[in-house]
Amino acid sequence: MQYPNTISLRVYGRYALFSDPITRVGGEKCSYPVPTYQALKGIMESVYWKPTLIWYVDAVRIMNRIETQSKGIRPIKYNDGGNDLSIYTYLSEVEYQVRAHFEWNTRRPDLACDRNENKHYAIAKRMVERGGRRDIFLGTRECQGYVEPCIFGEGKGAYDNTPPLPLGLMVHGITYADETDTGQMQERFWRPVMENGIIKFIRPEDCPVVRDIHPQQPKHFTLGQSMTGCDALYEEVMHE
């Protein structure tokens, strides 16, 4: 990469559910107190994504106080039919500043002709200004989110000037087959620390705990058929 290609955006919404897998036993769900790397990466991919590139989340800043709200939910019972009763614990009135950048997916040499750094970066910035290319969800589909440009570190946050706060073992994210050479879908874990309201993320390959989920083959894309090249997309987006 010739440039850092860094994007900063404000992410906010009324509710969020960054699900802790330990709390899913019995159908209950309880959110982590802060967003996971994977949830933020998913937001970046909803803003703008191509298989040519991979988003890396550098840091998140927690702007509002961490508050929760529990709701009674009637999820579908897939085995027996009908509905069940569960308690989901959401984060409420969330707001974050996110800083991320993209790098080329070097495991996709078939898409090397789509690597136009300046055009991808310009499209990504325009998509942030427009609120994302796809709908934004804060951890789960029922939690609608919104994005807009911001300057990372600007404004007053609820946890400015606070001492380091270890958050324990958390899910970092999921590594898919097109981002690794193992041929496996993998789940990653780490131990984040929030300092002055900011969590700085380690890179996926640096996670200390990695667990294989199941074998997986990457999906193939063909320019002009199953995906639009960045040149054509640039002309469409920048001249609307």
N, C-alpha and C positions, 0 to 999 in steps of 0.2 A: 504494500500500500504506500502511496506517495504522501497522503494526508491522513490525519487522525480520524476524520469523518465522524466527529462526535455530534450527537444530537441531545439536546436537553428539552424536557417537556414536563408540564404539570399534569398530573393524573389525579382525578378526584371523582367522588361519587357518594351516594347516600349510604350504601352498604358495600361490604367486601367480605369474602369468605376464602381465605387462603388456607385450604383444608389441611389439617394435621392428620396423617393416615392412622395414627394411634387411636384417635377418637372416633373412627368410623365403625368400630365394632358395635353391632346392634343397630346400625343405621344412623347413629348420632353423628353429627359433624360439629367441630369446634374450630374456629379460625386460629391460626397463628397470630401473634400480636402485630407482626409486620409482614409485608409481602415477601414471597419467596423469589429467588432468582428466576425460576421458571415462569412464574406468573407475570413478572415484569418483561421477560423475554417474549412471552405470548402477546403482551400488549404492544411491544415494538413490532412484532410480526403482523398484528392487526393494523397497525399504522401503515406499514409497508414491508412486504416480504417478496423475495424471489429466491428460488433454490440456488441461485448463483452466489448468494452471500449468507453469512451467519451473523446474527446480532449478539453482541457481548454487552451485558449490563455491567457498568463500572461501579455505580453507587446509587443509593436511594436516600433521600432526606425525608424524615417523618415530620410533616408540617403541623398536623393536628394532634391533640391528645388521643392516646389509645383508649377507646371506650368500646364496650361490647353491648349487644342487645340480643336476647334469646327469643326465638319464635317457634311456635308449634307448627310443624310441617307434616303434610300427609303424602309421603312418597308412595309410588306404585310398588306393590309387592310382585316382583317379576316371576317368582316361582309359583305362587298360589293365586295371583290375581288380586284385584281389589286394592285397598290402600292400607297403609300402616300409619302409626303416629310416631314422630320423632321430634327431637328438639335440636334445632340448628342454632349455634351461637355465632353471630355475625359481628364484624367490626362496623361501627357506625360513624357517619360523617368523616370519611377519610380524605386525606389530601397528601400527595407525595410529589417531590421533585425527583425526576429520574434522569440519570446521565448514562448514555450508552453509545456504542460505536459499532460499525460493521466491518467485517473482514471477509475476504473471498473464501468460499468453500473449496479448498484445494482438492477435496475428494470428489469434485465434480469437474474433471477435465473436459468433459463433453460440453460444458457451458462456458469455456474459457473465452469464446467470442462475445459473450454477453458482459464481460468485465469492463465496463466504462465507469470509472470511479466517480467522475464529476457528475454524470447524468444520474446515477443511482442516488448520490448525495442530494442533488437538487430535487429529485422526486420525493425523497424521504422528508425533506424539510417542507415541501409543499403539502404533503399528506398530513403532517403535524398541524399545519395551519388550517387545514380543512377538517380536522377532527378525526383523521384516520381513514384508511381505505376500506376497512371493514368495521363492524361494530366492536366496541371496546367492552370487555367484561373484566370485572375485578375478582378474579379467582374462579368464578362460576357464572353460568349463563344468567341466573336471576339477578345478578348484581351488575347493573348497567354502569359503565364508567364513561368518562369524558377526558379528552386530552386537548392541550393547547401549548404553544411555545412558552418557554420561560428561560430565565437565566439561573442556572444551578447555584444555590447558595444565597440568592437574593430574597429579601423579606425575612420576617420573624417566624421562627419555628417554635413549637411547643417544648422541644427538648434541647434548645440551644444552651450551651455552657453547662451541660450535665456530665457527670463522670461516666466512664465506660460501664456499659451494662451488658454482661454476657447473656445470651439468649438460649444457651444449651444446644443440644443436637437438633438440627432442623434439616428438612429436605432442601437440598440446593436446586436440583432439577432432574430432568430426564435427558439422557443422551440417545438420540435416534441413530439408526444405522447409517444414514448418509453423512453423519458428522463424526464417525469413528471407523476404524479398520477392523473392529472385532466381529462384525456381523451380528451384534447383540444390541437389543434395547437395554439400557442400563439406567439405574436410579442412583443419584449421588446425594451424599449427606455431608454436612459441615457444621462448625460451631461459630456462628456469627457473633460479633460484638458491636453494639450501637454506641457511638461516641459523638457527643454533641448533636444527637439526633440523626447522625449519618451512619449508614452501614456501607462499608466498602466490600464489594464482592470479590472473591477469588475466582480465577478462571476455572472452567469445568474440569480441565485436566489436572488441576491442583487439589481437587477434593480428596480428603483423606479416606473416606469410606465410599466404596462403589459396589453396587450389587447388580448382578445380571438379572434381567426380568425374563426375556425369551429371545430366541433368534429372530432376526428381522432383516429383510432385504430392502435396500433403498429403492424409492420410486424413480422411474426414469421420465425425463422430460425432453421434449423436442421443440426447439425454437420454431416459431411460426405455426405450430400445431397444438401442442398441449400447454404452451406458454408463450407470452408476448415478449419479444426482445426489448431491451432497455431503450434502444433508439426509437422504436415505434411508440413505446409507452411515454417516453420523454416528450415527443411531439404532441401526443394526446393530452397529457397532463398540463404541460406548460403553456399550451396555446388554447385552452378552453375559454 
